[in-house]
Amino acid sequence: AAMAARCRLAARFHHIHGTNIRLDASHTQATRVESFANGLCFSQEPLAPGQIFLVEIEEKELGWCGHLRVGLTAHDPQSLEVVPEYSLPDLVNMGDTWVFAITRNHNRVVVEGAEVQAQGRPWEPFLLIEQVRIPRDTLVGRSRPGRYSHILDDLYKMNVLPATARRSRIGVLYAPQPDSTADMHIVINGEDMGPSARGVPTTRPLYAVIDVFASTKSVRVIPVDYGFPSLQTLCRLVIQKHIVHRLAIDGLDLPPLLKSFCQHE
């Protein structure tokens, strides 16, 4: 219950961000409005151990090379005199920051001599990372609501979606280790990429870093329920149960933020 409450609070972007970023009223959607850089965003709150910060790619922009960048930083966004132009290399060069570019290949980082652990079947209901248990359904991308979306959703659940495509869902978390450090994991459409950074110190709070870079134009934070679903999630399930299709949500007499939540989940 404590984890669920904390995840709901942290499932927003920090009000400190890059100069080319515009946040929506709920601070859950970040859009880069100019150029290809200055798109740095942070989680509103530090992450708890095992807590995933998950975003969905909403819009792409042609003409640029490079994709979304994701990671962790021990720098409190509030303490930054100037938000760096790039996460790589600018923010990383400040130290205590671990950021990686998301590519079209699902590359796992493997320590030399270590065995590759089984990732589990993609249709299993939960993704297990160390001692963390996350509902896999939320982690997998969805098709845009439309005439054939019910067919496309089955393809998306099978993880056919490329890592950098629209509707792809990408998350970051850290898993504590016995030596009081942590491993950083990046999750792409329900698949754990394995530790992408090891020995991350946990003596300072760690914020999620999302760099809306180059061909990625807009992302949305996706809340993840741990344990019992929230009241907001239960409302969404009831609403979706009584409509023919997600497109019909636009015609309902509901607050705009609730409509958006129902359409994007």
N, C-alpha and C positions, 0 to 999 in steps of 0.2 A: 504494500500500500504506500509506504514511504517512497519507494522507487517510482511508482506510478505518478504520485503527486509531483515529485521533483522533475520527472520527464515532461509533464505537461507544462510546468513553469519554464523549463529550458528550451522547449520546442519553438523558439522564436529567435530572430536575429537581434544582435546588440544594436543599440542606436548609434554606436560608433562604427563607421564603415568607410570604404573608399569614396573618393569624390565623385566617381561616375556611377555610384549605386543609388537607386531609389527603392525604398521599402514601401510596401502597401500599409494600409491602416493597421492591420493585425501584426505587422512585423514578421510575417511568415513567408512573404514573397520578396525576393531581391532581384532587381533587374538592372543590368548595366545599360545606361542610356546613351553613352558616347564612347568612341574609341574602342580599344581592345583591352585596356589596362585599367588600373585604379578601381578594380572590382572586388576588393578584399572585404570579407564579412566575417563576423564572429558569432558564436552562440551567445545568447543573452546572459546565461549563467555558466559557471564552470561545470564540467561534467563530473558525475559521480563515477566511481569504478564500475565498469561494465555497462554504463549508460551509453547508448548509441545516439549520435546526432545524425539524422537521416534527412536527405534532401532528394527531391525529384527534379530532373532537368525539364523545364517547361518550354523554353524557347531556345532555338539555335540561330546563329548568325553566319551566313556564308561570307567567304572572302578572307577569313583569318585562319591561321595555322595554330594548332594547340587547343587544349580542352580544359575542362574543370580541374582545379587543384584542391586537394583536401588534406587535412592534417590536424595537428594539435599545437597549441602554444601555451607557455606559462606566463606570457605577458598579458596583464589585465588590459583590455582595450581602452578602459577609462584612463589608463596611465600613459598612453601613447601621445606624445606631443604632435606627431603627424602620422597618419596611417600610411604605411609604405605603399608605393605604387604596385609592387609585385610581392607575392608570397615567396616566389623563387626568382632571384636569390635574396631579395631585400629583407623580408621578415626573418627568413632562416639565418641570414648573416648576423642578426641581432642576438642569436643564441637562444637556447631553450625553446626551439621551435622545430617541428618535424612535419614537413609537407611533401606530398608526392603528387605528380601529375597523373590524372586518370587517362589511360590510353585505350585503344580499341582491343588490345590484347589483355587477357586476364592473367597477368604475370604475378606469380607468388614469389616472395622473397624467402629463400631457404638458406639456413646457415650451413656451411660446408660440413659434411659428415653427419648432419641431422637427418632423421627419417621424416618423410612427408606424411603428415597425419591425414587420415581419411576425412573428407569433408561432409560425408553423409549424403543420403539420396536427396535430390532437389525437391521431391514431393513430401518429404518428412515435414510435419507441422512446425517443428521448432529448429532453429539454428543454435548449435551449441558451440560456444567459444570459451575455452577454459571452463570456469564455473558459471558462465553467463548463459541464460536460456531465453532466446528471443523468438516471438512468433514470426515464422518465416513469411506468412502471407502478406504482412505489412511491408516486408522488405523488398517485395518483387514489384516491378513496374506494372502499370496498367495502360491500356490503350486509351486514346481520347474518346469520350462519349460520342457515339455515332451509330449508324445503321447496323454495322457489323462488329461492334465492339465486343459482343459476347463471344464471338469466334476468336478475335484477336487476343482477348484476355487469357485464353487457354495457352496460346503460343507464348505469351509473355511469362506466364507462370512456369513454363518449361525453360526459362532463361535463354530464349533465342535472341532476346534483345541485346544489341551491342552496348558495351559499357558507356559509350558517350552519346547514345541516341536519345531523342526526346522520349520522355516517360521513363527513362532509366532511373533507378533509385540507388543512391550511393550514400554510405554511412561510415562514420568513424567512431571508434571507442578505444578505451585502453583497459587491459586486463592486468591486475596486480600480480607480481611474482614473489616468490619466497624471499628474495634478497631486497625487498622493499622498493624495487623499481617496477616498471610496467612495460608490457609489450603493446604497441599500437597496432590495431587491426583496421583494415579497410574492407567494407562489405559492399559488394556490387550485385544488385538484384538477387539478394538472398544467398550469395556465395561468399564465404570468408576467404579473403586473399592471403590469409596467414599473416604472421607478424611482419609489418613493413618497417618497423623501427623497434629496437630492443634497448633495454637499459634506460627507459624514459623515467626521470626522477619524478616522484609523486609528493615531494615535500611542499610544492607550491600548487595552487589550483590550476587545472588545465582546461583551457577553452578550445572548442572546436574552431577550426579555420576553414572557411569555404571561399575560394578565390574564383569568382565568376569571370573567367579569363577567355579571351579570344573567341572561338566559335560557340562557346556557351554564353547565352545572353540572359537567361532568367532561370532561377531555381526557386523551389518552394519547400519549406520545412514540412516534413511528414511526422506527426506525433506517433509515438510507439507506445502501446499499452503493455505494461508488465503486470502479470497476474490478472486481477479483475478489471474489466473494461470500465472506462470512465462514463459519467452520465452523458457527456457529449457524444461518445461513441455509441452508447445505447440508443440515444435519440436518432443518430444517423441510421442505425440498423432498422429501426421502426419505420423511418421515413422511406428508406429504400425498399422495404418490404411491401409498401402500399402504393408504389408507383410502377408504371409500365416500363419506364426507362429513365436513366439518369438525366436525359435532356429535359424531362418533364419537371424537374426540380425548379427550373427557371420560372415556371408559372405558379409556384406555390407562394402563399403569403407568409414568408419566413424572413428573418433578418438576413441581410446580405452575407455576413460572415458565416452563418450556419449553412446557407445555400452553398457557399464556396467549399466548406468542409465536406458536405455531403457529395458534391460533384467530384472532388479530387481524391476520395478514398474508395 
